[in-house]
Amino acid sequence: VLPDSNIENICQGSSNLLPSIVKRAIPITHFFKKYGKDLIDSEHVEVIKYASLTDIEFNTESSDVEKVIFQYSPNIKNSIKAKNTILCMGGIENARFMLLANEKYNNQLGNKGDNVGRYFMEHPTVRAAHFYPINGKKLPSAYTTGLIQNARNLHFRLKITEQAQRNFEANNLRFYFTPKTREDLSDGISSAHILKDSLSNGRVADNFGEHISHVLGDLDLIIDSFSEDIFDLSITDKDDEFSGYQIISMIEQTPDRNSKIVLGADKDVFNNNFVDIKWILSESDKRQTWKSLEILAQDAGLSAWGRIRLLPEREERIWGSQLGFGQHHIGTTKMSDSGNDGVVDKDCKVFGTKNLYILGSSVFPTGGHVPPTLTIAALSLRLAATL
């Protein structure tokens, strides 16, 4: 249901697409600036700043965490004893600490199935399609960079319905539209980059003839772009007016056991190993993303607004230098029904322990296509109620 009747539904009549509402923090909330005083003043909370968790004391007979050790510097340390211990350090640091602890305790802390650090996921953002509206008509601003009327922090994204995902075996992802100029959407400028990169690597680019054709077609923009980069001077009457939209897709990765966080050779000031990240984006996920974009391009509802052009000839750049990330670290201590397949149970308790819990997006079995913050908050409330 659209929250404002004045907003046009651009996928009206579609069986494959739905608008989804996105909530943003405007301005972005800095947690401690906003809530720090309340936490410090609370009689139920003790806030300790400038301290790093460095070690754990685990009773292998009782399966209890008896103490956690934190340090202010290499020579100053302290410890905490508690009924329950909860690690809430993010998708990378949760895994790092659990890997260090399991080296000390022979994989007894949730690592029976060698799952700590595995299934590391991100939210890759892909710029693989353009949208050209009919007669230059712009999409409703709530679907692009604007906000829903009378709602200060809400706007729309498009998503593929669950049934369409099943029917077409397509990735779960969401789309949004960013207004761009002719220069921004130029095939010629993109092809010039691809040809330059391939020649510098001593090979001929795929679709070489097509790229040459694009370069010749947009030669004025390429010359102007070169002049601006080198001389800070525009020498052509380039078109800076609105030309269309870049479609940006944020995708859900298929969980991959070999995409992982491991301990590296370098160590921090407390003599604990830093991590190496071995992130994998599978060829299957790439193929499914193209399939999802095809569904978008062929959708009858969106076609009434304009046409979508996929950009497979730019694939090398799309999955390379132009690949973006949500900076959402997901997986690495995943939730499961058993210690053979995961690190924590449905209550976020670490397998093989009685009082150690992990909270955050590291416990997600899969990543979805939206930022993880609200799901983390929901899990936090649920664990609080459980404890």
PABA-655174 format. One record per residue (C-alpha): residue in three letters; x, y, z. Coordinates in steps of 0.2 Angstrom, whole numbers, plus 2048, in hexadecimal, padded with zeros to 3 digits. Layout:
<residu ALA | east X | north Y | up Z>
...
% end
This chain:
<residu VAL | east 800 | north 800 | up 800>
<residu LEU | east 807 | north 811 | up 7FB>
<residu PRO | east 808 | north 81D | up 80A>
<residu ASP | east 803 | north 82C | up 7FF>
<residu SER | east 7F6 | north 82B | up 7F1>
<residu ASN | east 7FF | north 838 | up 7E7>
<residu ILE | east 80D | north 82C | up 7E3>
<residu GLU | east 80C | north 823 | up 7D3>
<residu ASN | east 810 | north 810 | up 7D4>
<residu ILE | east 81C | north 80E | up 7C6>
<residu CYS | east 81A | north 7FB | up 7C6>
<residu GLN | east 807 | north 7FC | up 7C5>
<residu GLY | east 801 | north 7EC | up 7BC>
<residu SER | east 811 | north 7E3 | up 7BF>
<residu SER | east 811 | north 7D1 | up 7C5>
<residu ASN | east 824 | north 7D1 | up 7C8>
<residu LEU | east 828 | north 7E1 | up 7D1>
<residu LEU | east 823 | north 7EA | up 7E1>
<residu PRO | east 827 | north 7FA | up 7E9>
<residu SER | east 82F | north 7F9 | up 7FA>
<residu ILE | east 831 | north 807 | up 807>
<residu VAL | east 842 | north 80B | up 80D>
<residu LYS | east 845 | north 814 | up 81D>
<residu ARG | east 854 | north 81F | up 81F>
<residu ALA | east 85B | north 828 | up 82E>
<residu ILE | east 85B | north 83B | up 829>
<residu PRO | east 867 | north 841 | up 830>
<residu ILE | east 871 | north 831 | up 833>
<residu THR | east 871 | north 82C | up 846>
<residu HIS | east 881 | north 82C | up 84F>
<residu PHE | east 87C | north 81F | up 85D>
<residu PHE | east 887 | north 825 | up 86B>
<residu LYS | east 885 | north 837 | up 868>
<residu LYS | east 872 | north 835 | up 869>
<residu TYR | east 871 | north 827 | up 876>
<residu GLY | east 881 | north 828 | up 87F>
<residu LYS | east 87B | north 833 | up 88E>
<residu ASP | east 86C | north 828 | up 891>
<residu LEU | east 877 | north 819 | up 892>
<residu ILE | east 884 | north 821 | up 89D>
<residu ASP | east 876 | north 827 | up 8A9>
<residu SER | east 86E | north 816 | up 8A9>
<residu GLU | east 870 | north 80C | up 8B9>
<residu HIS | east 86E | north 7FC | up 8AF>
<residu VAL | east 87C | north 800 | up 8A3>
<residu GLU | east 88F | north 803 | up 8A5>
<residu VAL | east 897 | north 80A | up 896>
<residu ILE | east 8AA | north 807 | up 894>
<residu LYS | east 8B2 | north 811 | up 885>
<residu TYR | east 8C3 | north 80F | up 87D>
<residu ALA | east 8C4 | north 7FC | up 881>
<residu SER | east 8C7 | north 7ED | up 876>
<residu LEU | east 8C1 | north 7DC | up 879>
<residu THR | east 8D0 | north 7D1 | up 878>
<residu ASP | east 8CD | north 7C0 | up 880>
<residu ILE | east 8C1 | north 7B5 | up 888>
<residu GLU | east 8C1 | north 7A8 | up 896>
<residu PHE | east 8B7 | north 799 | up 892>
<residu ASN | east 8B4 | north 78A | up 89D>
<residu THR | east 8B4 | north 77B | up 892>
<residu GLU | east 8AC | north 76F | up 89F>
<residu SER | east 89D | north 77A | up 8A3>
<residu SER | east 89C | north 783 | up 892>
<residu ASP | east 89B | north 794 | up 89B>
<residu VAL | east 8A4 | north 7A4 | up 896>
<residu GLU | east 8AB | north 7A9 | up 8A7>
<residu LYS | east 8B4 | north 7B9 | up 8A3>
<residu VAL | east 8B7 | north 7C5 | up 894>
<residu ILE | east 8C7 | north 7CF | up 894>
<residu PHE | east 8C9 | north 7E0 | up 88C>
<residu GLN | east 8D8 | north 7EC | up 88A>
<residu TYR | east 8DA | north 7FF | up 889>
<residu SER | east 8EC | north 7FC | up 884>
<residu PRO | east 8F9 | north 7EE | up 883>
<residu ASN | east 8FD | north 7F0 | up 895>
<residu ILE | east 8EC | north 7F4 | up 89D>
<residu LYS | east 8DE | north 7E7 | up 89D>
<residu ASN | east 8CF | north 7E3 | up 8A7>
<residu SER | east 8C2 | north 7D5 | up 8A7>
<residu ILE | east 8AF | north 7D4 | up 8A9>
<residu LYS | east 8A5 | north 7C5 | up 8B0>
<residu ALA | east 893 | north 7C4 | up 8AB>
<residu LYS | east 884 | north 7B8 | up 8AB>
<residu ASN | east 884 | north 7BA | up 898>
<residu THR | east 890 | north 7C0 | up 88B>
<residu ILE | east 88A | north 7C7 | up 87A>
<residu LEU | east 896 | north 7CC | up 86C>
<residu CYS | east 88F | north 7DA | up 862>
<residu MET | east 89E | north 7E0 | up 858>
<residu GLY | east 898 | north 7DF | up 846>
<residu GLY | east 89A | north 7D2 | up 838>
<residu ILE | east 8AD | north 7D3 | up 837>
<residu GLU | east 8B2 | north 7D5 | up 849>
<residu ASN | east 8A6 | north 7C8 | up 850>
<residu ALA | east 8AE | north 7BB | up 844>
<residu ARG | east 8BF | north 7C1 | up 849>
<residu PHE | east 8BD | north 7BF | up 85B>
<residu MET | east 8B5 | north 7AE | up 859>
<residu LEU | east 8C3 | north 7A8 | up 84E>
<residu LEU | east 8CF | north 7AE | up 85C>
<residu ALA | east 8C5 | north 7A6 | up 86A>
<residu ASN | east 8C4 | north 795 | up 860>
<residu GLU | east 8D6 | north 795 | up 85D>
<residu LYS | east 8D8 | north 795 | up 870>
<residu TYR | east 8CA | north 789 | up 874>
<residu ASN | east 8CC | north 77C | up 866>
<residu ASN | east 8BC | north 782 | up 85C>
<residu GLN | east 8B0 | north 77E | up 86B>
<residu LEU | east 8A8 | north 78F | up 869>
<residu GLY | east 89B | north 78D | up 85B>
<residu ASN | east 8A8 | north 786 | up 84F>
<residu LYS | east 8A4 | north 774 | up 84F>
<residu GLY | east 8A0 | north 775 | up 83C>
<residu ASP | east 8AE | north 781 | up 838>
<residu ASN | east 8A1 | north 78F | up 834>
<residu VAL | east 8A9 | north 79D | up 83E>
<residu GLY | east 8AD | north 7AB | up 831>
<residu ARG | east 8A5 | north 7A2 | up 823>
<residu TYR | east 896 | north 7A8 | up 818>
<residu PHE | east 89C | north 7BA | up 818>
<residu MET | east 890 | north 7C5 | up 80D>
<residu GLU | east 88E | north 7D7 | up 808>
<residu HIS | east 882 | north 7E0 | up 7FE>
<residu PRO | east 88A | north 7E3 | up 7ED>
<residu THR | east 882 | north 7F2 | up 7E4>
<residu VAL | east 882 | north 7F0 | up 7D1>
<residu ARG | east 880 | north 7FD | up 7C4>
<residu ALA | east 87B | north 7F2 | up 7B5>
<residu ALA | east 86D | north 7FB | up 7AD>
<residu HIS | east 866 | north 80C | up 7A7>
<residu PHE | east 854 | north 812 | up 7A6>
<residu TYR | east 84E | north 81E | up 799>
<residu PRO | east 83D | north 825 | up 79D>
<residu ILE | east 830 | north 829 | up 78F>
<residu ASN | east 831 | north 83B | up 788>
<residu GLY | east 83D | north 83F | up 796>
<residu LYS | east 830 | north 83D | up 7A3>
<residu LYS | east 838 | north 83B | up 7B4>
<residu LEU | east 833 | north 82E | up 7C1>
<residu PRO | east 82A | north 833 | up 7D1>
<residu SER | east 838 | north 83A | up 7DC>
<residu ALA | east 834 | north 82D | up 7EA>
<residu TYR | east 83B | north 820 | up 7DF>
<residu THR | east 84B | north 829 | up 7DC>
<residu THR | east 854 | north 835 | up 7E7>
<residu GLY | east 845 | north 83D | up 7EF>
<residu LEU | east 83A | north 839 | up 7FE>
<residu ILE | east 828 | north 833 | up 7FF>
<residu GLN | east 81D | north 842 | up 802>
<residu ASN | east 81A | north 847 | up 814>
<residu ALA | east 827 | north 83A | up 819>
<residu ARG | east 837 | north 841 | up 81E>
<residu ASN | east 841 | north 831 | up 81D>
<residu LEU | east 838 | north 825 | up 812>
<residu HIS | east 83A | north 821 | up 7FF>
<residu PHE | east 837 | north 813 | up 7F3>
<residu ARG | east 842 | north 805 | up 7EB>
<residu LEU | east 83C | north 7F7 | up 7DF>
<residu LYS | east 83D | north 7E5 | up 7E3>
<residu ILE | east 839 | north 7D5 | up 7DA>
<residu THR | east 82B | north 7CB | up 7E2>
<residu GLU | east 82F | north 7BB | up 7EB>
<residu GLN | east 825 | north 7B1 | up 7DE>
<residu ALA | east 82E | north 7B9 | up 7CF>
<residu GLN | east 83F | north 7B4 | up 7D8>
<residu ARG | east 839 | north 7A2 | up 7D9>
<residu ASN | east 832 | north 7A2 | up 7C7>
<residu PHE | east 841 | north 7A9 | up 7BF>
<residu GLU | east 84E | north 7A3 | up 7CC>
<residu ALA | east 854 | north 7B4 | up 7CE>
<residu ASN | east 85E | north 7BE | up 7DB>
<residu ASN | east 855 | north 7C7 | up 7E9>
<residu LEU | east 85A | north 7D9 | up 7E7>
<residu ARG | east 853 | north 7EA | up 7E6>
<residu PHE | east 854 | north 7F8 | up 7DA>
<residu TYR | east 855 | north 80B | up 7DB>
<residu PHE | east 857 | north 819 | up 7CE>
<residu THR | east 863 | north 827 | up 7CE>
<residu PRO | east 861 | north 836 | up 7C2>
<residu LYS | east 870 | north 838 | up 7B6>
<residu THR | east 875 | north 843 | up 7A7>
<residu ARG | east 87A | north 83D | up 796>
<residu GLU | east 88D | north 83D | up 79B>
<residu ASP | east 889 | north 832 | up 7AA>
<residu LEU | east 880 | north 825 | up 7A0>
<residu SER | east 88C | north 826 | up 791>
<residu ASP | east 890 | north 816 | up 789>
<residu GLY | east 89F | north 81D | up 780>
<residu ILE | east 8A7 | north 823 | up 790>
<residu SER | east 8A4 | north 812 | up 798>
<residu SER | east 8AB | north 809 | up 789>
<residu ALA | east 8BA | north 815 | up 789>
<residu HIS | east 8BE | north 80F | up 79A>
<residu ILE | east 8BC | north 7FD | up 796>
<residu LEU | east 8C7 | north 7FE | up 786>
<residu LYS | east 8D5 | north 808 | up 790>
<residu ASP | east 8D5 | north 7FB | up 79E>
<residu SER | east 8D6 | north 7EC | up 792>
<residu LEU | east 8E4 | north 7F4 | up 788>
<residu SER | east 8EE | north 7F8 | up 798>
<residu ASN | east 8EC | north 7E5 | up 79C>
<residu GLY | east 8F2 | north 7E0 | up 78B>
<residu ARG | east 8E2 | north 7D8 | up 785>
<residu VAL | east 8D3 | north 7DD | up 779>
<residu ALA | east 8C3 | north 7E1 | up 782>
<residu ASP | east 8B4 | north 7D6 | up 77F>
<residu ASN | east 8A7 | north 7DE | up 773>
<residu PHE | east 8B5 | north 7E8 | up 76C>
<residu GLY | east 8AB | north 7EE | up 75D>
<residu GLU | east 89D | north 7F3 | up 768>
<residu HIS | east 8A8 | north 7FD | up 773>
<residu ILE | east 8B0 | north 806 | up 764>
<residu SER | east 89F | north 80B | up 75E>
<residu HIS | east 89A | north 812 | up 76F>
<residu VAL | east 8AA | north 81C | up 76F>
<residu LEU | east 8A7 | north 824 | up 75E>
<residu GLY | east 895 | north 828 | up 763>
<residu ASP | east 899 | north 831 | up 772>
<residu LEU | east 8AA | north 839 | up 76D>
<residu ASP | east 8A4 | north 84A | up 772>
<residu LEU | east 8A1 | north 844 | up 784>
<residu ILE | east 8B2 | north 83B | up 785>
<residu ILE | east 8BC | north 84A | up 77E>
<residu ASP | east 8B3 | north 855 | up 78B>
<residu SER | east 8B5 | north 849 | up 799>
<residu PHE | east 8C8 | north 848 | up 795>
<residu SER | east 8CA | north 85A | up 794>
<residu GLU | east 8C1 | north 85D | up 7A5>
<residu ASP | east 8CC | north 850 | up 7AD>
<residu ILE | east 8DC | north 856 | up 7A6>
<residu PHE | east 8DA | north 869 | up 7A4>
<residu ASP | east 8CA | north 86C | up 7AE>
<residu LEU | east 8C2 | north 873 | up 79F>
<residu SER | east 8B2 | north 86F | up 796>
<residu ILE | east 8B4 | north 871 | up 783>
<residu THR | east 8A4 | north 86B | up 77C>
<residu ASP | east 892 | north 86F | up 77F>
<residu LYS | east 88E | north 85F | up 788>
<residu ASP | east 87D | north 85B | up 78E>
<residu ASP | east 87C | north 85D | up 7A1>
<residu GLU | east 869 | north 85B | up 7A1>
<residu PHE | east 860 | north 84C | up 7A8>
<residu SER | east 861 | north 83D | up 79C>
<residu GLY | east 85B | north 82E | up 7A5>
<residu TYR | east 85E | north 823 | up 7B5>
<residu GLN | east 86C | north 818 | up 7BA>
<residu ILE | east 864 | north 808 | up 7C2>
<residu ILE | east 86D | north 803 | up 7D2>
<residu SER | east 86A | north 7F1 | up 7D8>
<residu MET | east 86E | north 7EB | up 7EA>
<residu ILE | east 86F | north 7D8 | up 7EA>
<residu GLU | east 86D | north 7CA | up 7F6>
<residu GLN | east 87C | north 7BE | up 7F5>
<residu THR | east 87A | north 7AC | up 7F5>
<residu PRO | east 882 | north 7A6 | up 806>
<residu ASP | east 893 | north 79E | up 801>
<residu ARG | east 89D | north 794 | up 80D>
<residu ASN | east 8AD | north 799 | up 805>
<residu SER | east 8AA | north 7AC | up 807>
<residu LYS | east 8B2 | north 7AF | up 818>
<residu ILE | east 8BC | north 7B8 | up 825>
<residu VAL | east 8CC | north 7B0 | up 82A>
<residu LEU | east 8DA | north 7B5 | up 836>
<residu GLY | east 8E8 | north 7BE | up 82E>
<residu ALA | east 8FB | north 7BE | up 832>
<residu ASP | east 8FB | north 7D0 | up 838>
<residu LYS | east 8F7 | north 7D4 | up 84A>
<residu ASP | east 8F0 | north 7E3 | up 853>
<residu VAL | east 8F8 | north 7EC | up 862>
<residu PHE | east 8F1 | north 7DE | up 86E>
<residu ASN | east 8F9 | north 7D0 | up 864>
<residu ASN | east 8E9 | north 7CA | up 85C>
<residu ASN | east 8E8 | north 7C6 | up 84A>
<residu PHE | east 8DF | north 7D2 | up 83E>
<residu VAL | east 8D4 | north 7CA | up 831>
<residu ASP | east 8D5 | north 7C6 | up 81E>
<residu ILE | east 8C5 | north 7C7 | up 815>
<residu LYS | east 8C2 | north 7BA | up 807>
<residu TRP | east 8B2 | north 7C1 | up 800>
<residu ILE | east 8AA | north 7B8 | up 7F1>
<residu LEU | east 89D | north 7BD | up 7E5>
<residu SER | east 898 | north 7AE | up 7DB>
<residu GLU | east 895 | north 7AD | up 7C8>
<residu SER | east 884 | north 7A6 | up 7CC>
<residu ASP | east 87F | north 7B6 | up 7D6>
<residu LYS | east 885 | north 7C0 | up 7C7>
<residu ARG | east 87A | north 7B6 | up 7BB>
<residu GLN | east 86B | north 7B7 | up 7C6>
<residu THR | east 86D | north 7CA | up 7C7>
<residu TRP | east 86D | north 7CC | up 7B4>
<residu LYS | east 85D | north 7C1 | up 7B5>
<residu SER | east 855 | north 7CD | up 7C2>
<residu LEU | east 859 | north 7DC | up 7B7>
<residu GLU | east 851 | north 7D3 | up 7A8>
<residu ILE | east 841 | north 7D1 | up 7B2>
<residu LEU | east 842 | north 7E4 | up 7B6>
<residu ALA | east 845 | north 7E8 | up 7A4>
<residu GLN | east 837 | north 7DE | up 79D>
<residu ASP | east 82A | north 7E3 | up 7AA>
<residu ALA | east 81A | north 7EA | up 7A3>
<residu GLY | east 817 | north 7F6 | up 7B1>
<residu LEU | east 828 | north 7FF | up 7B0>
<residu SER | east 828 | north 7FE | up 79D>
<residu ALA | east 81A | north 80A | up 79D>
<residu TRP | east 826 | north 817 | up 7A4>
<residu GLY | east 834 | north 814 | up 798>
<residu ARG | east 841 | north 807 | up 793>
<residu ILE | east 84F | north 7FF | up 79C>
<residu ARG | east 860 | north 7FB | up 794>
<residu LEU | east 86B | north 7ED | up 79C>
<residu LEU | east 87E | north 7F0 | up 79A>
<residu PRO | east 886 | north 7DE | up 798>
<residu GLU | east 894 | north 7E6 | up 78D>
<residu ARG | east 89A | north 7EF | up 79D>
<residu GLU | east 89A | north 7DF | up 7A8>
<residu GLU | east 8AD | north 7E0 | up 7AB>
<residu ARG | east 8AB | north 7F1 | up 7B3>
<residu ILE | east 89A | north 7EE | up 7BB>
<residu TRP | east 8A1 | north 7DF | up 7C5>
<residu GLY | east 8B2 | north 7E8 | up 7C7>
<residu SER | east 8B6 | north 7FA | up 7CA>
<residu GLN | east 8A4 | north 7FF | up 7CA>
<residu LEU | east 89E | north 7F2 | up 7D7>
<residu GLY | east 898 | north 7FB | up 7E6>
<residu PHE | east 894 | north 7F4 | up 7F8>
<residu GLY | east 887 | north 7F8 | up 805>
<residu GLN | east 895 | north 7F6 | up 813>
<residu HIS | east 88A | north 7EA | up 81B>
<residu HIS | east 894 | north 7DB | up 822>
<residu ILE | east 889 | north 7CC | up 823>
<residu GLY | east 88B | north 7BA | up 828>
<residu THR | east 89B | north 7B3 | up 830>
<residu THR | east 892 | north 7AC | up 840>
<residu LYS | east 882 | north 7A6 | up 838>
<residu MET | east 873 | north 7A0 | up 841>
<residu SER | east 86E | north 78E | up 83E>
<residu ASP | east 864 | north 77F | up 846>
<residu SER | east 874 | north 776 | up 84A>
<residu GLY | east 887 | north 779 | up 84E>
<residu ASN | east 88B | north 76F | up 83E>
<residu ASP | east 884 | north 77D | up 833>
<residu GLY | east 886 | north 78D | up 83D>
<residu VAL | east 88D | north 796 | up 84C>
<residu VAL | east 87E | north 79C | up 856>
<residu ASP | east 86C | north 795 | up 859>
<residu LYS | east 85C | north 79D | up 856>
<residu ASP | east 85E | north 7A7 | up 866>
<residu CYS | east 86F | north 7AD | up 861>
<residu LYS | east 878 | north 7A2 | up 86E>
<residu VAL | east 889 | north 79B | up 868>
<residu PHE | east 888 | north 788 | up 866>
<residu GLY | east 893 | north 77F | up 873>
<residu THR | east 890 | north 78C | up 880>
<residu LYS | east 884 | north 790 | up 88D>
<residu ASN | east 885 | north 7A3 | up 88F>
<residu LEU | east 88E | north 7AA | up 87F>
<residu TYR | east 883 | north 7B3 | up 872>
<residu ILE | east 887 | north 7BD | up 862>
<residu LEU | east 87C | north 7CB | up 85B>
<residu GLY | east 87D | north 7D4 | up 84B>
<residu SER | east 87C | north 7D1 | up 838>
<residu SER | east 88A | north 7C4 | up 83A>
<residu VAL | east 87C | north 7B8 | up 840>
<residu PHE | east 871 | north 7BA | up 830>
<residu PRO | east 870 | north 7AA | up 826>
<residu THR | east 86E | north 7B4 | up 817>
<residu GLY | east 86F | north 7C7 | up 813>
<residu GLY | east 85F | north 7CD | up 80B>
<residu HIS | east 860 | north 7DC | up 800>
<residu VAL | east 85D | north 7EA | up 80D>
<residu PRO | east 869 | north 7F2 | up 81A>
<residu PRO | east 86A | north 7E6 | up 829>
<residu THR | east 867 | north 7F4 | up 837>
<residu LEU | east 855 | north 7F1 | up 83B>
<residu THR | east 857 | north 7DE | up 83B>
<residu ILE | east 865 | north 7E0 | up 847>
<residu ALA | east 85A | north 7EB | up 852>
<residu ALA | east 84C | north 7DE | up 851>
<residu LEU | east 858 | north 7D0 | up 856>
<residu SER | east 85F | north 7DB | up 864>
<residu LEU | east 84D | north 7DD | up 86C>
<residu ARG | east 84A | north 7CA | up 86A>
<residu LEU | east 85A | north 7C5 | up 873>
<residu ALA | east 857 | north 7D2 | up 880>
<residu ALA | east 846 | north 7CA | up 883>
<residu THR | east 84D | north 7B8 | up 883>
<residu LEU | east 85A | north 7BD | up 890>
% end
